[in-house]
Amino acid sequence: MKKFTVIIFCILVLLHQVLCRKHGNRMRHVLPRHLDHWLPRRAAHIFPRDLGNFMNSNMNDYVDKVVTSLDSRLGKMGYDPMPLPDEVREFSVKDLMGFEWHGKLGLHNGTLADLATMKRDGDVIISYNKTNPVVDVTMKFDDLTLVYKYDALIMNIGPQGTIEAIVSGLRINVILEADLKTMKMKLKELHLLDASKIKVHTKGLYLADYVVDGIADSITFLAQKVILKLVEQRVREEAHKVVESIDLKQYIG
């Protein structure tokens, strides 16, 4: 019965492709509604009246399974918290008189916590590559916590302490393509969307506000350009493995 259902589904997808050519882009992202207009009445009861909603619901369930498995795998692989590389950053600030000062910021013993907190952000969007469903979905994290020990040197002063940054609103866009022959998904694309907010707190740094702000700006730059790229790399590596391990049969079979 499952094989029969998949065959009928493929026929419907082909029908969808014909309609797309006939009616243009307005049919691109949805399957025909009220399928009993196209199917014999005796067969219409086999399918939901709105197969588009049926597929979206099933693919939402599939993505939720992927996200749950990916969160678990990130924890097991030691990525929550995720160790961060040591860094040395140069920075400059201007004092209240307009003089520019240059300094160095050494960062070590860094970690990024709460990486295994992903959730689906909204419904999936389904399109087609020939007869293969293509799933476009956005996932979001809870607030991530970045912590580093630091040694700074500026104005001949060498403060030490801890820097903590909260990364809020971080999301990932993922594109998956189903192979109806193997009943497996493949990860086609995964990339981070910009975090909406990075808030830096310093401990043990008793300097002028403009110096603190300069160090905070350096940490924000590091988070955006280095650390979040590392997050993207780690999540992509593990997502490939999770996606390939989950059978599609229970979702579209």
C-alpha positions as CSV (number, residue, x, y, z in Angstrom):
1,M,0.0,0.0,0.0
2,K,2.9,2.4,0.8
3,K,4.5,1.8,-2.6
4,F,1.1,2.4,-4.2
5,T,0.8,5.7,-2.3
6,V,4.2,6.8,-3.4
7,I,3.4,6.0,-7.1
8,I,0.2,8.0,-6.9
9,F,2.1,10.8,-5.2
10,C,4.6,10.9,-8.1
11,I,1.8,11.1,-10.6
12,L,0.3,14.0,-8.7
13,V,3.7,15.8,-8.7
14,L,4.0,15.3,-12.4
15,L,0.5,16.8,-12.7
16,H,1.7,19.7,-10.6
17,Q,4.6,20.3,-12.9
18,V,2.3,20.4,-15.9
19,L,0.1,23.0,-14.1
20,C,3.2,25.0,-13.3
21,R,4.1,25.3,-17.0
22,K,0.5,26.2,-17.8
23,H,-0.2,28.7,-15.1
24,G,3.3,30.1,-14.3
25,N,4.9,30.9,-11.0
26,R,1.7,31.3,-9.1
27,M,1.5,27.5,-9.0
28,R,5.1,27.0,-8.1
29,H,5.0,26.5,-4.4
30,V,1.7,24.8,-3.9
31,L,0.1,21.6,-5.1
32,P,-3.3,21.7,-6.7
33,R,-6.1,22.2,-4.2
34,H,-9.3,20.2,-4.1
35,L,-7.7,17.2,-5.8
36,D,-11.1,15.6,-6.4
37,H,-11.5,18.0,-9.3
38,W,-8.7,16.1,-11.1
39,L,-9.0,12.6,-9.6
40,P,-11.8,10.1,-10.2
41,R,-14.4,10.5,-7.5
42,R,-13.9,6.9,-6.4
43,A,-10.2,7.6,-5.7
44,A,-10.5,11.0,-4.1
45,H,-11.1,9.7,-0.6
46,I,-7.6,8.2,-0.5
47,F,-6.0,11.7,-0.4
48,P,-6.6,14.8,1.7
49,R,-8.6,17.5,-0.2
50,D,-5.5,19.7,0.2
51,L,-2.4,17.6,-0.5
52,G,-0.3,20.8,-0.1
53,N,-1.3,21.1,3.5
54,F,-0.9,17.3,4.0
55,M,2.7,17.5,2.7
56,N,3.5,20.6,4.7
57,S,2.2,19.0,7.9
58,N,4.2,15.8,7.2
59,M,7.4,17.7,6.4
60,N,7.0,19.9,9.5
61,D,6.9,16.6,11.5
62,Y,10.0,15.4,9.6
63,V,11.9,18.6,10.2
64,D,11.0,18.5,13.9
65,K,12.4,14.9,14.1
66,V,15.6,16.2,12.4
67,V,16.0,19.1,14.8
68,T,15.4,16.9,17.9
69,S,18.0,14.4,16.6
70,L,20.4,17.1,15.7
71,D,20.2,18.7,19.2
72,S,20.8,15.4,20.8
73,R,23.8,14.7,18.5
74,L,25.4,18.1,19.1
75,G,25.3,17.4,22.8
76,K,26.7,13.9,22.5
77,M,29.5,15.2,20.2
78,G,30.7,17.7,22.9
79,Y,29.4,20.8,21.1
80,D,27.2,22.0,23.9
81,P,29.1,23.7,25.3
82,M,31.4,24.0,22.3
83,P,35.1,24.8,22.9
84,L,36.3,27.9,21.1
85,P,39.8,28.6,19.8
86,D,42.1,31.0,21.5
87,E,42.3,34.4,19.8
88,V,44.4,37.6,19.9
89,R,42.7,40.7,18.7
90,E,44.1,44.2,18.2
91,F,41.8,47.1,18.7
92,S,41.9,50.9,19.0
93,V,39.9,53.5,20.9
94,K,39.8,57.3,21.1
95,D,39.8,59.0,24.5
96,L,37.7,62.0,25.4
97,M,40.4,64.3,24.1
98,G,40.3,62.6,20.7
99,F,43.7,60.8,21.1
100,E,43.8,57.3,19.6
101,W,45.1,54.4,21.7
102,H,46.0,50.9,20.4
103,G,45.6,47.8,22.5
104,K,45.6,44.0,22.4
105,L,43.1,41.5,23.7
106,G,44.0,37.9,24.4
107,L,41.1,35.5,24.6
108,H,41.4,31.9,26.0
109,N,39.4,29.1,27.6
110,G,36.4,30.0,25.5
111,T,33.1,28.2,25.3
112,L,29.7,28.6,23.5
113,A,26.8,27.2,25.4
114,D,23.2,26.3,24.5
115,L,23.9,25.2,20.9
116,A,21.7,22.2,21.2
117,T,18.5,24.3,21.5
118,M,17.3,24.5,17.9
119,K,13.7,24.6,17.0
120,R,11.8,24.9,13.7
121,D,10.9,28.6,13.1
122,G,7.6,28.5,11.1
123,D,6.3,26.1,8.5
124,V,8.3,24.5,5.8
125,I,8.1,25.7,2.2
126,I,7.8,22.9,-0.4
127,S,8.8,23.2,-4.0
128,Y,9.9,20.5,-6.5
129,N,13.0,19.6,-8.5
130,K,11.4,17.5,-11.2
131,T,9.5,15.0,-9.0
132,N,11.6,15.3,-5.9
133,P,10.2,17.5,-3.0
134,V,12.5,20.3,-1.9
135,V,12.0,21.5,1.6
136,D,13.0,25.0,2.7
137,V,12.9,25.7,6.4
138,T,14.3,28.1,9.0
139,M,15.5,27.0,12.4
140,K,16.2,29.1,15.4
141,F,18.3,28.8,18.6
142,D,17.6,29.9,22.1
143,D,20.0,32.6,23.3
144,L,23.6,31.4,23.1
145,T,26.1,32.2,25.8
146,L,29.7,32.9,24.8
147,V,32.3,33.1,27.6
148,Y,36.1,33.9,27.3
149,K,38.8,34.6,29.8
150,Y,40.8,37.6,28.7
151,D,44.1,39.5,29.1
152,A,44.0,43.0,27.8
153,L,46.8,45.5,27.3
154,I,46.0,49.2,26.6
155,M,47.4,52.5,28.0
156,N,50.1,50.4,29.7
157,I,47.4,48.7,31.8
158,G,46.9,45.0,31.7
159,P,43.5,44.0,33.2
160,Q,42.3,40.4,33.3
161,G,38.9,39.0,33.7
162,T,36.0,37.2,32.0
163,I,33.9,38.4,29.1
164,E,30.4,37.0,28.5
165,A,28.3,37.7,25.4
166,I,24.7,36.7,24.8
167,V,23.9,36.0,21.1
168,S,20.1,36.4,20.5
169,G,17.9,35.7,17.5
170,L,20.3,33.4,15.7
171,R,18.6,31.4,12.9
172,I,19.7,28.9,10.3
173,N,18.2,28.4,6.8
174,V,18.2,24.8,5.6
175,I,17.3,23.4,2.2
176,L,16.7,19.6,1.9
177,E,15.8,17.5,-1.2
178,A,14.0,14.2,-1.0
179,D,15.0,11.2,-3.2
180,L,11.8,9.2,-3.7
181,K,13.8,6.2,-4.9
182,T,15.8,5.8,-1.7
183,M,13.3,7.5,0.6
184,K,16.0,9.7,2.1
185,M,16.6,13.4,2.3
186,K,19.9,15.1,1.3
187,L,21.1,18.3,2.8
188,K,21.5,20.8,-0.1
189,E,22.2,24.0,1.7
190,L,22.7,25.2,5.3
191,H,23.7,28.7,6.2
192,L,23.4,31.0,9.2
193,L,21.2,34.1,9.1
194,D,22.6,37.1,11.0
195,A,22.0,37.1,14.8
196,S,19.7,40.0,15.6
197,K,21.6,41.0,18.8
198,I,25.0,40.4,20.5
199,K,25.2,41.8,24.0
200,V,28.6,41.8,25.7
201,H,29.3,41.9,29.5
202,T,32.7,42.3,31.0
203,K,33.9,41.3,34.5
204,G,37.1,42.6,36.1
205,L,37.4,45.4,33.6
206,Y,37.6,48.7,35.5
207,L,38.6,51.2,32.8
208,A,37.1,54.1,31.0
209,D,33.8,53.5,29.2
210,Y,35.3,54.1,25.8
211,V,37.9,51.4,26.5
212,V,35.3,48.9,27.6
213,D,33.2,49.8,24.5
214,G,36.3,49.1,22.3
215,I,36.8,45.7,23.8
216,A,33.1,44.9,23.5
217,D,33.2,45.9,19.8
218,S,36.1,43.6,19.3
219,I,34.2,40.7,20.9
220,T,31.1,41.4,18.8
221,F,33.2,41.4,15.6
222,L,34.9,38.1,16.6
223,A,31.5,36.5,17.3
224,Q,30.0,37.6,14.0
225,K,33.0,36.8,11.7
226,V,34.7,33.9,13.4
227,I,32.6,32.1,16.0
228,L,29.3,32.0,14.2
229,K,31.1,30.6,11.1
230,L,32.4,27.9,13.3
231,V,28.9,27.2,14.6
232,E,27.7,27.0,11.0
233,Q,30.4,24.5,10.1
234,R,29.8,22.2,13.1
235,V,26.0,22.2,12.6
236,R,26.3,21.5,8.9
237,E,28.7,18.5,9.5
238,E,26.3,16.9,12.0
239,A,23.1,17.8,10.1
240,H,24.4,15.9,7.1
241,K,24.7,12.7,9.2
242,V,21.3,13.2,10.9
243,V,19.4,13.9,7.7
244,E,20.8,10.8,6.0
245,S,19.9,8.6,8.9
246,I,16.1,9.3,9.0
247,D,13.8,7.3,6.7
248,L,11.1,9.3,4.8
249,K,8.7,6.4,4.5
250,Q,6.8,7.2,7.7
251,Y,6.3,10.8,6.5
252,I,5.4,10.4,2.8
253,G,5.3,6.6,2.3
